[in-house]
Amino acid sequence: MVNKLSPEDEFLLREFHRAIQANANQHVVDLDSKFTHKFDFQIQRIEDIFANTNRAVPPNRWSYYRIGLFNEGGANFLTGIYKFKAKKNTLIVMPTRVLTSSHHWTIDAKGYIVLFNMNFFLQNNFPHQYIENKKILHPAIRPYVHLTNADAEGMRDIFEDILKEKRSDNKFKEELIALKSIELLINCERLFEKEQQLDAHMPAGDVIRRFIHLLDTNHSKEHAVTFYADKLSIHPNYLNSLVKKHTGMSTKEIIQNRLLLETKYLLHSTSLSIKEISNQVGFSDPNYFTAFFKRLEKISPAGYRTSYI
């Protein structure tokens, strides 16, 4: 197992931390513009990324596909419309530009994160269809699965092969990394298909996309399922049925998750009082707002304020 960080890895991790810390006061950290050192492919160990940090990342977007696997420990995520807890053997796939945040990365968190863009495959003579045809890279698909020990071990072997090759001086290593990354994507697709039956969920994708757009625009003013159903010209029960089948969560839970994401931005990036934040996200009673946040996050709004990276 390769543990030593290369100078390039150390530099990129420092710059990532700097980009997050310097821009945490923005509504969403746009890493495309704030992380100035461009690359086409990276792989890092989770334990290296979060060493000596507050183990939380504020809301951000990035034009990289991201695939992660937890070997140990865990963290809490808000990714697109999904709120979930990653734990040992959790496999995560994030499409490009999907709004995401994470916190409560445990001290023992270990695993891998791979980042890549389309250029990486094109430069290594792989057709873009290898990426574009993957259902797991659709933003409406639930972005995580919990693996069996056997499946997780197989995925760990692929990550380790990529990591070893990345930190080697071998000839043609870029081509081999691209091949291994294709293997990683194919196995991700199989594992997600086994748990989520992706083909059955795809027809609802257009309604889900429109719902997400409406939610991004109206979440701070409209908390009722009926508002979104009316805008989509469908019955609330039908909307809830589609969302539940597609995501495993109710429409109400999706709305609450989006409110949480907005609240976290206001907590970590502004000096607004809890009462002011409560009003801004559509709660007239600050006490109810605090209870809402604490019930879902197991931490008070004030406690969250100190928890980003």
ZATORZA-438570 format. One record per atom (N, C-alpha, C): z, y, x. Coordinates in steps of 0.1 Angstrom, whole numbers, plus 5000, padded with zeros to 4 digits. Layout:
REM residues N
ZYX ...
This chain:
REM residues 309
500049885008 500050005000 500050125009 499150225006 499050345014 499950455008 500850515016 501750615011 501550745017 501050755029 500950885036 499950975030 500351095027 499351195022 498451255033 497251265030 496351325040 496551485039 496151555050 496251705049 495551755037 494351695033 493651745021 494451725009 495151615007 495951584996 497151684995 497751705006 498851805007 498451945003 497251985008 496752115005 496452124990 495752034984 495452034970 496652034961 497651954964 498851954956 499552084957 499652154969 500252284970 499552384961 498152374962 497352474954 497552454939 497652324935 497852294921 499152354916 500252334924 501552384920 501452544920 500852604929 500652744930 499952794917 498852734914 498052774902 498852764889 499652664888 500552644876 501552754876 502352774887 503452864887 502953004886 501853044892 501353184892 500853224878 500453124870 499853154857 500553104845 501753064847 502553004836 502853104825 502653234828 502853334817 501653354808 500553284811 499453284802 499553194790 498853224780 498953144768 498552994771 497452974778 497052844783 496552864797 496952784806 496552794820 495152734821 494152814823 492752764825 492552734840 492752604843 492652564857 491252574863 490252584854 488852604860 488752734867 489452834863 489452964869 490652994879 491752924876 492952954884 493052864896 492452744895 492452654906 491152664914 491152744924 489952794930 489252694940 489952584944 489452484953 488752374946 487452384944 486752284936 486552154943 486552044935 486251914940 485651834929 485051724932 484351634922 485151514919 486051474928 486851354926 488251364933 489251324926 490551314933 491351204927 492251144935 493251044931 494551084938 495651084930 496951114935 497951014929 499050994936 500150924930 500951024922 501450974911 502351064902 503551114910 504151024918 505351054925 505151164936 503851174941 503551284950 503351414943 502751404931 502451534924 503751604920 504751524916 505951584910 507151584919 506851554932 507951564942 508451714943 509751734943 510251864945 509751974935 509651934922 509252024911 510152014900 510052104890 510852094878 510251984868 509251924872 508751804864 508251844850 507551954849 506951984836 505652074839 504752064830 503452134832 503152204819 502952344819 502752414807 501352384801 501052434789 499652404783 498552444792 497552354794 496452384803 495152314799 494052364804 492752304802 492152294815 491252184817 490552164829 489252094827 488252124834 486952054832 486851924840 487851854840 487851724847 488251614837 487651504838 488151384831 489451334838 490451294831 491651254838 492151124833 492351024842 492850894838 494150874845 495250834838 496550814845 497150674840 497950624849 498650504846 500050514851 501050484843 502450474847 502850334852 503350324864 503950204869 505450194865 506050314866 507450324863 507750454856 508950474850 509350604845 508450644833 508450774831 507650824819 507750974818 507151024808 507051174805 506651194790 506851314785 506451344772 505251434772 504251404764 502951464764 502651534750 501951644751 501151694740 499751714745 498851624740 497451624744 496551634732 495851754731 495051774719 495951774707 495751694697 496551684685 497651574686 497751514698 498651394699 499851434707 500951384702 502251404708 502751254711 503051224723 503451084726 504351084739 505050974740 505950944752 505250844760 504950874772 504350774781 505550704788 505350574790 506450494797 505750394806 506450304812 505850204820 504750134813 503650114821 502350044816 501650134806 501850264805 501050344796 499850394803 498650374797 497350414803 496950534794 496550644801 496250774795 494850814799 493950854789 492650904792 492451034786 492251144793 492051274788 490651324790 489951364779 488551414781 488651554787 487551614791 487551744796 487951854786 488551954791 488952074784 489852054772 490451944771 491451914760 492751984764 493352054755 494552124757 495652024759 496452034770 497551934772 498752004779 499851954776 501051994784 501951864785 502951874794 503851754796 505151804802 506251734799 507551764804 508451644804 509651664810 510551554811 509951434819 509251464829 508851364839 510051304845 510351174844 511551124849 511451114864 512651114870 512751114885 512050984891 512150874883 511550754888 510050734885 509450834879 508050824875 507150794886 506350684885 505450644895 504150594888 503050614895 501750564890 500650644897 499550664889 498350724895 497650824885 497050924890 496151004882 494851024890 493750994883 492351014888 491751134881 491051214888 490351324882 488951324887 487951344878 486551344883 485751424873 484551464877 483551534868 482251464869 481351514861 480051444860 479251454874 479451554881 478751574894 479051454904 480251404903 480651304912 479751174911 479451144898 478651024896 477151064898 476651174895 475251214897 474951214912 475951264920 475751274934 475651134941 476251044934 476150904939 475150814932 474250884925 473050824919 473450734907 474450764900 474850694888 474350784876 473550724866 473150804855 474250864847 474050974840 475151044833 475550954821 474750864816 475050784805 476350694807 476550664820 477750584823 479050654818 478950794818 480150874813 479950904799 478850954795 478651014782 478850914770 478450784773 478550684763 479950624761 480950664769 482250604768 483050664756 483350584746 484050634734 485450694738 486050634748 487450684752 487450834756 486250884760 486151024764 485851124752 485951064740 485751154728 487151214725 487151354723 488451424722 489251384710 488651324699 489451284688 490151144689 489751074699 490350934701 491850954706 492750874701 494050874706 494050844721 494650934729 494350924744 495250834752 495950734745 496850654753 496950514747 497250414755 497550274750 498650224759 499450134753 500550074761 500049934765 499949904777 499449774782 500449664784 499949544783 500749424787 500949434802 501949354807 502149354822 500949304829 500249204823 499049154830 497949254831 497649324819 496649424819 496949534829 498249574829 498649684837 498449654852 498749524855 498649484869 497149484874 496249444865 494849454868 494349604870 494849694862 494549834863 495149894876 496349854879 496949904892 496149854904 495549744904 494749694915 493549784917 492949824906 491749914907 492150054912 493250104907 493750234912 494050224927 494750114931 495050104945 493850094954 492850014949 491550004957 490950144959 490950224948 490350354949 491150444959 492450434957 493350524966 493150484981 493050354983 492950304997 491550355003 490550344995 489150384999 489150535001 489750604992 489750754994 490350805007 491350735011 492150775023 491650705036 490450635035 489950565046 488850645053 488350595064 487150655070 485950565069 485950475059 484850375058 483550445055 482450375060 481150425056 480950395041 480150485035 479750465021 480950465011 481950535015 483150525007 483050594994 482250704993 481950774981 481350684971 480350604975 479650514966 480550404961 481350354970 482350254965 483350304955 483850434958 484750494949 484150514935 482850554935 482150574923 481950434915 481650334922 481650204916 482950154910 484050174918 485350144913 485750234901 485350354901 485650444890 484950404877 483650354879 482950294867 483750164862 484150084872 484949974868 486250014860 486850124865 488050174858 487750214844 486650294842 486250334829 485850224820 485150124825 484850004816 486049934812 487049914821 488249844817 489149934807 489150064809 489750144800 489250134786 487850134785 487150124772 487549984766 487649884773 487949754767 489449744762 490349804770 491749804766 491949894754 491350014754 491450094742 490850034730 489649964731 489049904720 489949784715 490549714723 491449604719 492549654710 493149774713 494249824705 493849914694 492749984696 492450094686 491150064677 490349964681 489149934673 488350064672 487850114683 487250244684 486050264674 485250164673 484050184664 484450214650 485550154645 485950184631 486450324629 486850394640 487350524639 486350634641 485250604647 484250704650 483650784638 483450724626 482850794615 483750914611 485050904612 485851014608 485951124618 485251104629 485351204640 484951344637 483951364628 483551504625 484551574616 485151504607 486251564599 487451604608 487751514617 488851534626 488551654635 487351664640 487051784649 487151914641 486651914628 486752034620 488252064617 489051964615 490451984612 491152044624 490751994636 491352044649 491052194651 489752224648 489352364649 490052454640 490252414627 491052494618 492452504622 493052404627 494452404632 494652494643 493652494653 493752594664 493752734660 493052764649 492852904644 494052944635 494652854628 495552894617 496952834618 497252764629 498552694629 499752784628 499652904633 500852994633 501153054620 500153044611 500253104597 500353004586 499652894588 499552794578 500052654582 501152614576 501852484579 501552374569 500952404558 500752314547 499552234548 499652104545 498452014545 497452054535 497852104524 496952144513 495952254518 496452354527 495552454532 494352394539 494652304548 493552244556 492652154548 493252084538 492352004530 491452094521 491952204516 491152294508 489952344517 490252384529 489252444538 488152334541 488552214541 487652104544 486952044532 487352104520 486852064507 487051914504 488251864508 488651724505 490051724500 490451614493 491751604488 492751584499 493951644498 495051624508 495351484511 495351394501 495551254504 494451184512 493251234510 492151174517 492151224532 492551354533 492651404547 493751324554 494851304548 495951234554 495651094557 494851034548 494450894551 493550884563 492550974564 491650984576 492451004589 493251104588 494051144600 494951024605 495650964595 496550854598 495750734604 494650704598 493850584603 493250614617 492950744619 492250774632 493250804643 494450854640 495350894650 496650814650 496950754639 498250684638 499350774634 499050904631 500051004627 499651064614 500551124607 500251194594 499751334598 499051394588 498551534590 499751624592 500851604586 502051694588 502451684602 502551564608 502951544622 501951614631 500651604629 499651674637 499951824637 500151884625 500452024624 501652064632 502751974630 503952004638 503752004653 502951904658 502651894672 501952024677 501052074669 500352204673 501352324673 502252324664 503252424664 504152414676 504452294680 505252274692 504552324704 503252304705 502552344717 502552504718 502352564707 502352714706 503752764710 504752694704 506152734707 506552724722 506052614728 506352594742 505652704751 504452744747 503852854754 504752984753 505153014741 505953134740 507253134747 507853014747 509152994754 509053014769 508052944775 507952944790 507253064795 506453144787 505653244793 505953384787 506853404778 507253534773 508753554773 509153674771 510653704771 511053724756 510153684747 510553704733 511853624729 512653684720 513853614716 513453494707 514453404705 514153294697 513753334683 514453444678 514053494664 512653544664 512253614674 510853664675 509853554676 510153454684 509253334684 509153264671 510353254665 510353184652 509453254642 509453394641 508553464632 507153454636 506853444649 505453444654 504753314651 505553204650 504953074646 505153034632 505553134624 505553114609 506853064603 507953074610 509253034605 510053164601 510453174589 511253294585 512753284589 513153164591 514553134594 514753084608 515253154617 515453114631 516252984633 517252964624 518052844625 517252724621 516352734611 515552624607 514552594618 513952704625 513052684636 513752614647 514952654651 515652584662 515952434659 516252404646 516552274642 515252194643 514152254638 512752184639 512452154653 512552244663 512252224677 513152114683 514452124680 515352024686 515151884680 514851874668 514651744662 513451674668 512451744671 511251684677 511251674692 511951764699 511951764713 513251714720 514251694712 515551654717 516151754728 515751874727 516251984735 516152114728 517052204730 516952334723 515852424729 515352514721 514352614726 514752674739 516052714740 516552784752 516552694764 516852564761 516852464772 515452444777 514452444769 513152414773 512552524782 513152654781 512652764788 512652744803 513552664808 513652644822 512952514828 512152454820 511652324823 510252304828 509552414831 508152384836 508152384851 507052334856 506852294870 507152404880 
